[in-house]
């Protein structure tokens, strides 16, 4: 294996140049400020966690975790998401705090990706967790906050697809009882948005015409609150009926928030079905094929850390949002360069201090004037202080 060149980076990693960093930080600050206005307090957790606790509890597939050993031989992981670490903190350092807890975060996360996938192995997430509230109002709050956060980030055109894992669980239990492998396969097709594969898998099961039509009809359950009544007619299974009731309550609250225009009920949208226990959602920007945010309810996670509690939340994929809003400029402070000769050092540095106190960005240089011209690139003004002054 050849040695990497000095300018090469590991697969899936990326350098962010100053202009991109300014835009990325602008997104981050505006979103975190929005979350703070909604009553969420920011938390920071370690980059490294133990595999046997946070790593196992994470929603990330084991093969996508970056693992390493500490000096004592214990397996560590680079955090692959923030929900499991926050669940650990809520169950330990915050165990005396009364529910509900409203926590926000912004951090880089790491996932090992396939070489052909073309995705980042290190990326940024900004999100919230609402812990200790099982109500439809709590689910609606995080969806409404996700919408407000996308708007704060500068994403102007987007849709939130809102689903519930209980609907398909109930429907499949009613129509495919005893076909556990088939249920799993159908969920995987829906999870990857492979609707052609979903249809073909159903046809391959040799079901009755009525059941086949019912299962394929799920693909049409996408729209506004009219979907609630349509879905109730599809299956009478109590799990599915309860899921629809809860989902439609969430939609009603979103109408009260005045944001339902951004939301589409999509009962094929189930999120990571091994992780979420109820409502799930994804946000799609008009300019990008990948989701820019995702979230949902995960009521079983905190019990793995010894403090059972319902919870719901979401994460914005900040670097993907940068792809959508990256063409927009970021307001920068006035930039001044002070070029001085040695005799004017004190005057130059005092002037720099004065200008910085006025929120002006100031750089100073001792570059010789005249023989070596000062570059004015990137500055709004260049102030030259020579010995003759």
DALIN-V196863 format. One record per residue. N is the residue number from 1. OMEGA is omega as a letter, one per 30 degrees, with the letter a starting at -180 (NA if undefined). NEAR is the number of other C-alpha atoms within 8 Angstrom. D_FIRST is the distance of its C-alpha to the first C-alpha in Angstrom with 1 decimal. Layout:
# DALIN-V196863
N_OMEGA_NEAR_D_FIRST + N_OMEGA_NEAR_D_FIRST
This chain:
# DALIN-V196863
1_a_2_0.0 + 2_l_3_3.8 + 3_a_4_6.6 + 4_l_5_9.0 + 5_a_5_12.2 + 6_a_4_15.2 + 7_a_4_17.0 + 8_l_6_14.6 + 9_l_6_15.6 + 10_a_5_14.4 + 11_l_7_15.2 + 12_l_10_19.0 + 13_a_9_19.9 + 14_l_7_22.5 + 15_l_4_24.3 + 16_l_7_28.1 + 17_a_6_30.0 + 18_a_6_33.6 + 19_l_7_35.4 + 20_l_9_33.4 + 21_l_9_33.7 + 22_l_9_37.5 + 23_a_12_37.8 + 24_l_11_35.7 + 25_l_8_37.8 + 26_l_9_40.9 + 27_a_13_40.1 + 28_a_12_39.4 + 29_a_8_42.6 + 30_a_10_44.8 + 31_l_13_43.6 + 32_l_13_43.9 + 33_l_8_47.3 + 34_a_11_48.3 + 35_l_14_47.3 + 36_l_10_49.2 + 37_l_7_52.3 + 38_l_7_52.0 + 39_a_7_52.2 + 40_a_11_48.6 + 41_a_9_47.4 + 42_l_9_43.8 + 43_l_7_41.7 + 44_l_7_38.3 + 45_a_7_36.2 + 46_l_6_33.2 + 47_l_7_29.7 + 48_l_8_28.8 + 49_l_13_30.9 + 50_l_11_31.1 + 51_a_11_29.5 + 52_l_7_32.6 + 53_a_8_34.9 + 54_a_12_33.8 + 55_l_14_30.5 + 56_a_8_32.5 + 57_a_9_35.3 + 58_l_11_33.2 + 59_a_9_33.5 + 60_l_8_29.7 + 61_a_7_28.1 + 62_a_7_26.3 + 63_l_5_23.0 + 64_l_9_23.1 + 65_l_14_23.6 + 66_a_9_21.3 + 67_l_9_21.9 + 68_a_7_21.7 + 69_l_9_23.8 + 70_a_8_26.4 + 71_l_5_27.5 + 72_l_5_30.0 + 73_l_6_27.6 + 74_a_8_28.9 + 75_l_11_26.7 + 76_l_13_26.7 + 77_l_14_25.8 + 78_a_12_25.5 + 79_a_13_28.7 + 80_l_11_28.2 + 81_a_12_31.8 + 82_a_11_35.0 + 83_a_8_37.5 + 84_l_12_36.7 + 85_l_12_36.4 + 86_l_10_39.8 + 87_l_11_41.3 + 88_a_11_40.3 + 89_a_10_42.1 + 90_a_9_45.1 + 91_a_12_45.5 + 92_a_7_45.3 + 93_a_7_46.0 + 94_a_8_48.1 + 95_l_10_49.7 + 96_l_5_53.1 + 97_a_6_53.0 + 98_l_6_55.1 + 99_f_7_53.7 + 100_l_8_52.9 + 101_l_10_50.0 + 102_a_11_48.7 + 103_l_11_45.3 + 104_a_14_43.0 + 105_l_13_39.5 + 106_a_11_36.9 + 107_l_9_33.3 + 108_l_8_29.6 + 109_a_14_28.1 + 110_l_13_24.6 + 111_l_11_23.5 + 112_a_9_20.2 + 113_l_10_20.2 + 114_a_6_18.8 + 115_a_6_16.5 + 116_a_4_19.3 + 117_l_6_22.0 + 118_a_7_22.0 + 119_a_6_23.4 + 120_l_11_23.1 + 121_l_11_21.6 + 122_l_11_23.9 + 123_a_11_27.4 + 124_l_11_31.0 + 125_l_15_33.9 + 126_a_15_37.6 + 127_a_11_40.0 + 128_l_14_42.9 + 129_l_14_43.9 + 130_a_14_47.6 + 131_l_12_48.1 + 132_a_10_51.3 + 133_a_11_53.0 + 134_a_8_53.0 + 135_l_6_55.3 + 136_l_11_54.8 + 137_l_9_55.7 + 138_l_11_52.5 + 139_l_15_50.3 + 140_l_12_52.2 + 141_a_9_51.7 + 142_l_13_47.9 + 143_l_11_48.0 + 144_l_11_50.4 + 145_l_10_48.4 + 146_l_11_45.3 + 147_l_11_47.4 + 148_a_9_48.7 + 149_l_11_45.2 + 150_l_12_43.9 + 151_l_9_46.9 + 152_l_11_46.4 + 153_l_11_42.8 + 154_l_8_44.3 + 155_a_12_43.5 + 156_a_6_46.7 + 157_a_6_46.3 + 158_l_10_44.9 + 159_l_11_45.9 + 160_l_12_45.5 + 161_a_13_45.2 + 162_a_14_47.0 + 163_l_14_46.8 + 164_a_15_47.5 + 165_a_16_45.6 + 166_a_12_49.0 + 167_a_13_50.3 + 168_l_11_47.8 + 169_l_10_47.8 + 170_a_14_51.6 + 171_a_11_51.6 + 172_l_10_49.1 + 173_a_8_51.0 + 174_a_9_54.2 + 175_a_7_53.0 + 176_l_10_50.1 + 177_a_8_51.4 + 178_l_4_49.7 + 179_a_7_46.7 + 180_a_8_44.2 + 181_l_6_41.2 + 182_l_9_42.7 + 183_l_10_43.4 + 184_a_8_39.8 + 185_l_9_38.6 + 186_l_11_41.1 + 187_l_9_40.1 + 188_l_8_36.5 + 189_l_12_37.5 + 190_l_13_39.6 + 191_a_11_37.0 + 192_a_6_34.6 + 193_l_6_37.6 + 194_a_9_37.3 + 195_l_9_41.1 + 196_l_6_40.8 + 197_l_8_39.0 + 198_l_11_41.6 + 199_a_9_44.5 + 200_l_8_43.0 + 201_l_11_42.4 + 202_l_13_46.0 + 203_a_9_47.3 + 204_a_6_45.4 + 205_l_6_47.3 + 206_a_6_50.6 + 207_l_8_52.5 + 208_a_6_56.1 + 209_a_6_56.6 + 210_a_6_57.8 + 211_l_9_54.8 + 212_l_11_52.3 + 213_a_8_54.1 + 214_a_9_54.1 + 215_l_8_50.4 + 216_l_9_49.5 + 217_l_8_52.1 + 218_a_9_49.9 + 219_l_9_47.9 + 220_a_5_51.0 + 221_a_13_51.6 + 222_l_10_50.5 + 223_a_9_52.8 + 224_a_8_55.3 + 225_l_9_57.6 + 226_l_7_59.1 + 227_a_11_56.0 + 228_a_10_57.4 + 229_l_8_60.5 + 230_a_9_58.6 + 231_l_10_56.1 + 232_a_10_59.0 + 233_a_7_60.4 + 234_a_7_57.2 + 235_l_11_57.2 + 236_a_8_59.6 + 237_a_9_57.1 + 238_l_7_57.8 + 239_l_10_54.2 + 240_l_15_53.8 + 241_l_13_57.2 + 242_l_9_56.4 + 243_l_13_53.2 + 244_l_13_55.0 + 245_a_9_57.7 + 246_a_9_55.3 + 247_a_12_53.3 + 248_l_10_56.5 + 249_l_10_57.7 + 250_a_12_54.5 + 251_l_11_55.2 + 252_l_8_58.8 + 253_l_11_57.8 + 254_l_14_55.4 + 255_l_9_58.4 + 256_l_7_60.3 + 257_a_8_57.4 + 258_a_7_57.9 + 259_a_11_54.3 + 260_l_10_54.6 + 261_l_5_54.2 + 262_a_9_50.4 + 263_l_11_50.1 + 264_l_12_49.8 + 265_a_13_50.3 + 266_a_11_47.7 + 267_l_14_48.0 + 268_a_10_44.8 + 269_a_14_42.9 + 270_a_13_42.0 + 271_l_11_39.0 + 272_a_8_36.8 + 273_l_9_39.4 + 274_a_5_38.1 + 275_a_7_38.6 + 276_a_14_41.6 + 277_a_11_45.0 + 278_l_11_47.2 + 279_l_13_47.2 + 280_l_16_43.9 + 281_l_15_43.3 + 282_l_13_40.8 + 283_a_12_41.4 + 284_l_14_40.5 + 285_a_13_40.9 + 286_a_8_42.3 + 287_a_5_39.6 + 288_a_8_36.6 + 289_a_7_35.7 + 290_l_5_34.0 + 291_l_11_36.3 + 292_l_13_36.8 + 293_l_12_38.3 + 294_l_12_38.8 + 295_l_11_40.8 + 296_a_14_43.4 + 297_a_14_45.2 + 298_a_12_43.5 + 299_a_11_46.3 + 300_a_10_44.6 + 301_a_11_41.8 + 302_l_14_44.0 + 303_l_9_45.4 + 304_l_9_42.0 + 305_l_10_42.6 + 306_l_7_46.2 + 307_a_9_48.1 + 308_l_10_48.7 + 309_l_11_49.4 + 310_a_13_49.1 + 311_l_13_46.8 + 312_a_15_45.7 + 313_l_13_43.5 + 314_l_14_41.1 + 315_l_11_38.1 + 316_l_12_37.7 + 317_a_13_34.2 + 318_a_14_34.7 + 319_l_10_31.8 + 320_l_8_32.9 + 321_l_12_36.3 + 322_l_11_35.0 + 323_a_7_34.0 + 324_a_11_37.6 + 325_a_9_39.4 + 326_l_10_37.1 + 327_a_5_39.4 + 328_l_5_42.2 + 329_l_6_42.9 + 330_l_7_43.2 + 331_a_4_46.2 + 332_l_4_45.3 + 333_l_7_47.6 + 334_a_9_49.3 + 335_a_12_47.0 + 336_l_13_48.6 + 337_l_13_47.4 + 338_l_14_49.7 + 339_a_15_49.4 + 340_l_17_51.6 + 341_a_13_52.6 + 342_a_7_52.9 + 343_a_8_56.6 + 344_a_11_56.1 + 345_a_9_53.4 + 346_l_7_55.6 + 347_a_7_57.0 + 348_a_13_53.6 + 349_l_9_52.2 + 350_l_8_55.3 + 351_l_8_55.2 + 352_l_12_51.6 + 353_a_8_52.7 + 354_a_8_55.7 + 355_l_11_53.7 + 356_l_10_51.0 + 357_l_7_53.8 + 358_l_6_54.7 + 359_l_8_51.2 + 360_l_11_50.2 + 361_a_10_46.7 + 362_l_11_47.1 + 363_l_9_44.8 + 364_l_11_46.2 + 365_l_8_45.3 + 366_l_8_46.8 + 367_a_9_45.7 + 368_a_9_48.5 + 369_l_12_50.8 + 370_a_5_51.9 + 371_l_5_49.6 + 372_a_7_46.4 + 373_l_7_47.3 + 374_l_7_46.1 + 375_l_4_43.9 + 376_a_9_45.7 + 377_l_4_42.8 + 378_a_5_42.4 + 379_l_10_45.7 + 380_a_8_49.1 + 381_l_8_51.0 + 382_l_10_50.5 + 383_a_8_53.1 + 384_l_8_53.6 + 385_a_11_55.5 + 386_a_10_56.6 + 387_a_8_58.6 + 388_a_3_61.7 + 389_NA_4_61.9
